[in-house]
Amino acid sequence: MNPTGQALVVGGSRGIGAAIASALATEGWPTTIAARDSAQLERCRLQAAERGLKLSTARVDVTSQESVERLFGELTPRGELGVCVMAAGRNLSRRLLRPPRDAAEEWSAHDVGEWRDMVDLSLTGTFLVGRAAALSMARTGTRGVLIPIVSSTWQGSWGQSAYTAAKAGVVSLTRSWALELGEFGIRAVAIAPGVVDGAALREKCARNPAHARYMERLRQQVPLRRFAAEQEVAAAAVHVAANQYLTGTVLEVAGGGFPPRIH
Ligand SMILES: NC(=O)c1ccc[n+]([C@@H]2O[C@H](COP(=O)([O-])OP(=O)(O)OC[C@H]3O[C@@H](n4cnc5c(N)ncnc54)[C@H](OP(=O)(O)O)[C@@H]3O)[C@@H](O)[C@H]2O)c1
């Protein structure tokens, strides 16, 4: 690959984002990882350094416009921006309604505060970062790419309506941005992983045998009968960064299909 400018991975201190940052740095991109927790950013930087990779770090909270603008202010002197990956996010398992478990209990409904937090983090966070990145690329005339990480469940999934609706919003942003920014040579491509077999999932399964059994049933429904490695999602991001004719689309990295049919 022939990197133009620098790469930024927001949500790059753990999991998928950290794997993408390593893969981009391996390809020669000067790469910055950004997230809220500076201790974790530093751990990630040191782990990469042990493998001979240089990552820069920066703090950001994507739910704050001020924080996102400060981040891009810090990046500007480091040169033009060629790749911006938006991986900050978390899952939320909530049903719209939960039936009473016994005669004494009432129906309970999805909390609106949790809904707003998810939309703030996933949808507004991606909007704020993508907007700042596009502005930076347009000002320097860089033919860069915006890469939001969504989920293969973006078309809807049982027990995850806030999460999947926010991700569907991000897919829509991606397509709209590709239409609007194409004339400036700026691309937008979403990557939609299925379940990723990362440290967080393995720890949760080790702590919670019921969750481990549930995940095993899910795994059996994936056509390839396994979850993705973080490096497989990272390889997709490297491909998106390199292929100058990819834009306005969702690249699914889900082993042949999701969402799951069980709950
Ligand atoms: N893991 C999966 O199976 C899977 C499947 C499909 C899609 N995805 C999507 O892939 C993305 C990464 O998932 P992951 O599992 O790798 O997550 P993860 O391991 O929990 O990492 C999340 C990253 O986002 C950062 N982050 C969280 N809130 C933030 C905020 N408000 N501002 C800035 N950074 C923030 C975290 O650092 P701090 O907490 O320090 O800020 C961390 O660097 C998410 O968007 C997720 O929805 C994951």
The ligand as an ORCA input file, in Angstrom:
! r2SCAN-3c Opt
* xyz 0 1
  N     -16.975     -7.264     19.341
  C     -17.901     -7.653     18.481
  O     -18.287     -8.843     18.435
  C     -18.497     -6.650     17.524
  C     -19.329     -7.129     16.491
  C     -19.869     -6.227     15.590
  C     -19.585     -4.871     15.711
  N     -18.792     -4.431     16.729
  C     -18.528     -2.977     16.805
  O     -17.131     -2.756     16.691
  C     -16.754     -1.631     17.473
  C     -15.639     -2.046     18.429
  O     -16.136     -3.086     19.266
  P     -15.198     -3.882     20.281
  O     -15.911     -5.112     20.662
  O     -13.830     -3.940     19.735
  O     -15.267     -2.871     21.527
  P     -14.313     -2.708     22.785
  O     -13.295     -3.785     22.862
  O     -15.211     -2.474     23.960
  O     -13.574     -1.329     22.453
  C     -14.318     -0.145     22.338
  C     -13.380      1.007     22.076
  O     -14.153      2.216     21.996
  C     -13.688      3.151     22.970
  N     -14.811      3.974     23.414
  C     -15.940      3.567     24.053
  N     -16.711      4.645     24.315
  C     -16.051      5.743     23.823
  C     -16.326      7.129     23.811
  N     -17.441      7.633     24.348
  N     -15.438      7.945     23.218
  C     -14.288      7.471     22.676
  N     -13.977      6.165     22.666
  C     -14.841      5.314     23.247
  C     -13.078      2.258     24.072
  O     -12.143      2.945     24.897
  P     -12.596      3.773     26.218
  O     -13.644      2.949     26.920
  O     -11.334      3.971     26.991
  O     -13.125      5.082     25.711
  C     -12.368      1.211     23.208
  O     -11.176      1.738     22.655
  C     -18.027     -1.152     18.177
  O     -18.580     -0.091     17.440
  C     -18.931     -2.361     18.128
  O     -20.293     -2.007     18.130
  C     -18.241     -5.282     17.632
*
